[in-house]
Amino acid sequence: MTHRPSIQTPGRLTVLAALLAAFAAPAFAGPGADVVISQVYGGGGNSGAVYKNDFIELFNRSGAEVNLKGWSVQYASTGGGTWTLTKITTDVLLQPGQYFLIQEGAGAGAGVALPAADLSASIAMSASYGKVALVKSQDALSGSAPVSGDLVDLVGFGPTSGANTVSAWEGTGPVPQLTNSTAGVRKDGGCTDTDNNAGDFTAGTPVARNSASPIHACGVIAPVDKPIVPNCPASIGGRAGTAATGFLQASDPDGIVSQADITSAAVPGISLSGFTAAGGIGASASVTLTVDASVPSGIYPVAVTFGNGKQTATCTVNVALSGEHTISQIQGSGLTSPYAGTVQTTTGVITKKLSDGNFFIQDPAGDGDPTTSDAIYVFNAPTAARVGDLVKVSGTVTEYKPSGATRTFTEFGNVTQVSVLGSGASVPVTYVRLGDEDLSQYEGMLVSFSGPLFVNGNYNLGDRGEVVLGSTRHETPTNRYRPGSADAVALAASYQRDTLVLDDGIFSTPNPIPYLTDGTLRTGDSVNGLTGVIDFGAIGGGGAWYKLQPTETPVFNRSNAREAAPTVAPGNVRVASANVLNFFTTFTDGTDAWGGTGKGCTLGSTTKAANCRGADSTAEFIRQRNKIVNELKAMDADAVGLMEIENNGDTTVEYLVGALNAAIGSPAYDYVRKPATTGTDAIRVAMIYKPGKLTPVGGAMSDGDSVNNRPPMAQTFKVNANGARFSLIVNHLKSKGSCGGGIVGDADSGDGQGCFNATRILQAKRLASYFIPAVIANAGDPDVLAVGDFNSYGHEDPIAYLTDNGLVNELERFVRPNGMPYSFQFDDTVGYLDHALATASLDGQVAGVTEWHNNADEPQIIDYNKESKPDDEYVDNAFRASDHDPVLVSLNLAPVFVDVSGSVSVAKSGLAVNRTTGKYTGTVTFTNTSGAAIRGPLQFKLDGLTAGVTLDNQSGIQGGSPYISLSNASIAPGATVTVPVTFTNPSKALIAYTAKLFSGTF
């Protein structure tokens, strides 16, 4: 409804897509066409080809000679509208039953030579799908499904659905898709012509025939009468009380039109007059449709039938007489107005004025019929009239259909009158409950919504001033239910009725951005008592829907408050997953974070600035970096899996760690050195950790199998405090968008899983069957946590496979019982693409899981980008650091060793010095003072050993201190064990330390 210029927004993936079928215009040439296309072959010269050249074969199926001079054959690609011509410029007298061979382009050389061609050209035709036309002129056809009076025959060949759908054919369907070894062959040697490609042709071995080939007579072909062609106006308009007329004609190419009658139901005052028969074959007959002044206002479909004694043809003329009607009468009870296309006059009170001379009027009395709207939109009618004025409006009733809409919106256009009849009027507010009502009944009306409405979409707030609302928050259907299930389909259908788009009443990028409170408007926030007029028009992201133009300023409640930092159940290790949204230290302008110029990013085998993603400049990068650092600092995780970081070795992750440590003020974090394979994408996964809490065991692993465009990365860690081990795997599966290529099953099936689902399933299978077992074998420990952006919602196929094969979905375990798990907002619904999946052995050691909603709920307009922001609401904080929310997992890992020092007494002997060796020797005795045996293995650790002193008989170092492994399996209650110690003390310092006894293995 709202006529506004298009504002470009970032491309988005539609979750539920409509499938559109392409249909050709039926029967371009009448049955019994004299010359037809009898064969089409486009595989010439290709591998396995029968002939070296493509060809088009014509055939005269009539009983008379036909001269082809001035004709052409034309070719267009399967969906294309550009036609390439081969012209016949000389006299070609094609005899009955004679063929005419036109040689076209050659391939690589496979196949045999064609018979001598009657005409040679060079069109390169597709072997599989395309369109060939025979045209009785040498003007190129236009459009992908051409209609032309010169079009003699049309052959479309190829599929009717999918990426290579053929756009035009004759009859019920095209010739089947062809190959290098098959041609489209018209049946019965070319004689069959019912104007139905699917029935007239077979896909068979090509056998090219030329004018020297044997004559193939088709027998007696009965002449077919050509149809009468009416030429009538679609409508006759006028004003009730004034006579109107319309001029109608009809011709017959092979006959004489001799009569005309009204064959629809009689309407008093509407008649035919002044009929003139055609003056000869092919000439036009004419008649006047007369409407006298007695006919009341309304729309009258009048059918006029022309005849020649043998045939008839009918046209329908809509007689539309304008008058004055109430708004309710104009709106009608259907989806379209019964007065569409007519000039009408009505009165109403202006309830809302928009920009550019657009406004709404409403009948203050109404008609009491809930199926008819009492209001209407008036388009492009600048007026000094104000809200509250009673006005009379005259114009054409129009059904406006925005781009992408599935229905129309009734409005007044071509307005000729806006007269103020009074001022200070008001209209009653109609109360509506979203989700329970059909909003089409309230087109243009002043309404107020009962109950709170929740923000479900804020993606287009910054560029269009739009907020998507619902009576509840909308969860992505496949986040809750299996794709394609009845529950998922029903949930998706319920959202359409429960959706309203709040607009800002202007048709340009807003400045300032509306509806912000404290610099944001989060999904999950709510508004009560929303009041305004119901609009219908194009919305951000494509399509159209019902919108509300507010008449009272909406006041939003912070129902979904920000959390300054995430909270999760306590444990001994905190692990996180964070998508950092294309964090690159090389920018799209060719500069980098160190001030370099002429730089580029590597994608596959190319390195150039155009491959870079993320920040466009240093200024944007600083804003992006600061938000990500703020996010990581607030999470305070011991290990973090990162996605969407530049794939340039360890350069970018090292930079990020440096920036994070600088913000913390200490070297709290280090990064895991990259594994052998990081993939060929411009982005990769990475990992950072706290050396004070964790120690990597061995190097990082990755899986460079070809199915993984971004290989998963694994690292085994040992917990410094208790020796426990676990392995972390960071994943980033194939995205849902940018359909094209891939394997069978990767096309968007429309079940909500998007594109490349088959590839993601294979990646999940590879993870479960190969990579996790390899990581476990390498670590010697079964505790594995798989995190990352799986690009699959909670109940989609890849996640179902993983949970069916041994992994535990920790978000469903911990978050679902307390609310809706989500980490991503798309198409005005939320769900989680970011997962935490644990092996069975680790599951019991998971203390808690949470999602920190610092990103997905926030409008994208507050992110780090600087372009297209007349109102820049960027703040240096952790909110909208990415488009994904981080996931935090609290682990309570069972210790490998336990401090049992409190169960023993310690007695140190004096130290003796060997003057020959300079060594200091002595003993330490532990006595079990508890009432229970202390189980081994036992480790004696010397914490705080004097600097410069070395324990010669140490077994190793743990936590920076030397230790000695005791040979005792256990110490019984009251029993003692004595451990010898030998020190090297070159500085002859006082040897001091704290003796600690541990049960377990370091």
QUIVENVEN-V474331 format. One record per backbone hydrogen bond with DSSP energy under -1.0 kcal/mol. NH is the residue of the N-H (numbers start at 1). CO is the residue of the C=O. If there is no record, write none. Layout:
BEGIN
[[NH/CO] [NH/CO]]
END
This chain:
BEGIN
[[4/2] [36/59] [38/57] [39/57] [40/184] [41/55] [45/51] [46/43] [49/46] [52/112] [54/105] [55/41] [56/102] [57/39] [58/100] [59/36] [60/98] [61/34] [66/94] [68/92] [70/88] [71/68] [72/135] [73/86] [74/133] [75/84] [76/131] [84/75] [86/73] [88/71] [94/66] [94/92] [97/60] [98/95] [100/58] [102/56] [103/119] [104/54] [105/123] [107/52] [110/45] [112/50] [118/101] [119/101] [121/103] [130/157] [131/76] [132/155] [133/74] [134/153] [135/72] [136/150] [143/81] [151/148] [152/134] [153/134] [155/132] [157/130] [158/175] [165/162] [166/159] [167/78] [175/156] [178/128] [183/204] [184/40] [185/202] [186/38] [187/200] [190/187] [191/188] [192/187] [197/170] [198/173] [200/196] [201/197] [202/185] [204/183] [213/210] [216/97] [229/251] [231/249] [236/318] [238/320] [240/322] [242/239] [244/291] [246/289] [248/287] [249/231] [250/285] [251/229] [255/252] [258/307] [259/307] [261/305] [263/303] [270/267] [271/290] [273/288] [276/286] [278/257] [282/252] [282/255] [283/280] [285/250] [286/276] [287/248] [288/273] [289/246] [290/271] [291/244] [292/269] [295/292] [298/321] [300/319] [302/317] [304/315] [305/261] [306/313] [307/259] [308/311] [313/306] [315/304] [317/302] [318/234] [319/300] [320/236] [321/298] [322/238] [325/345] [330/326] [331/327] [332/328] [340/337] [341/397] [342/339] [344/395] [345/323] [346/393] [348/391] [349/362] [350/389] [351/360] [354/358] [359/378] [360/352] [361/376] [362/349] [363/374] [372/369] [376/361] [378/359] [379/412] [381/357] [388/350] [389/386] [390/422] [391/348] [392/419] [393/346] [394/417] [395/344] [396/413] [397/342] [398/411] [400/409] [405/402] [409/400] [411/398] [412/377] [413/396] [416/394] [417/394] [419/392] [421/390] [422/390] [425/388] [430/446] [432/448] [436/433] [441/438] [442/439] [443/440] [444/534] [445/442] [447/532] [448/430] [449/530] [450/432] [453/527] [454/470] [455/525] [456/468] [457/468] [461/458] [464/460] [465/461] [466/460] [467/502] [468/457] [469/500] [470/454] [476/830] [479/476] [480/477] [481/477] [485/482] [489/485] [490/486] [491/487] [492/488] [493/489] [494/490] [495/491] [498/494] [500/469] [501/546] [502/467] [503/548] [517/520] [520/517] [523/857] [524/455] [525/522] [526/557] [527/453] [532/447] [533/549] [534/445] [535/547] [537/545] [539/543] [542/539] [545/537] [547/535] [548/501] [549/533] [551/531] [552/531] [557/526] [559/557] [572/891] [573/891] [575/889] [576/639] [577/887] [578/641] [580/643] [583/644] [584/582] [587/591] [588/615] [590/587] [592/596] [593/585] [595/592] [599/590] [601/608] [603/606] [604/680] [606/603] [608/601] [611/608] [612/609] [621/617] [622/618] [623/619] [624/620] [625/621] [626/622] [627/623] [628/624] [629/625] [630/626] [631/627] [632/628] [633/629] [634/630] [635/631] [636/632] [638/574] [639/574] [640/688] [641/576] [642/686] [643/578] [645/684] [646/583] [647/682] [648/646] [651/648] [654/650] [655/651] [656/652] [657/653] [658/654] [659/655] [660/656] [661/657] [662/658] [663/659] [664/660] [665/661] [666/661] [668/666] [670/689] [672/687] [684/645] [686/642] [688/640] [689/670] [690/638] [693/690] [694/690] [695/718] [697/716] [701/714] [703/712] [708/705] [713/730] [714/701] [715/728] [717/726] [718/695] [719/724] [720/693] [723/719] [726/717] [727/783] [728/715] [729/785] [730/713] [731/787] [733/789] [746/743] [755/736] [756/746] [760/756] [761/757] [762/758] [763/759] [764/760] [765/761] [766/762] [767/763] [768/764] [769/765] [770/766] [771/766] [772/767] [774/770] [775/771] [776/772] [777/773] [778/774] [779/775] [780/776] [785/727] [786/837] [787/729] [788/835] [789/731] [790/833] [795/478] [796/793] [800/796] [801/797] [802/798] [803/799] [804/800] [807/802] [808/838] [810/808] [810/836] [813/809] [814/810] [815/811] [816/811] [818/815] [819/816] [823/831] [824/831] [826/829] [829/826] [830/474] [831/824] [835/788] [837/786] [838/808] [839/784] [843/839] [845/842] [846/843] [847/890] [848/890] [850/888] [852/886] [854/852] [858/855] [862/859] [863/860] [877/875] [880/854] [885/823] [887/577] [888/850] [889/575] [890/848] [891/573] [892/845] [896/722] [897/722] [898/999] [900/997] [903/900] [904/901] [905/927] [907/925] [909/923] [912/921] [914/919] [918/914] [920/983] [921/912] [922/981] [924/979] [925/907] [926/977] [927/905] [928/975] [929/903] [934/971] [936/969] [939/998] [940/964] [941/996] [942/962] [943/994] [946/992] [949/946] [950/984] [952/982] [954/951] [955/963] [956/963] [958/961] [961/958] [963/956] [964/940] [966/938] [971/934] [974/928] [975/972] [977/926] [979/924] [981/922] [983/920] [984/950] [988/985] [994/943] [996/941] [998/939] [999/898] [1000/937] [1001/896]]
END
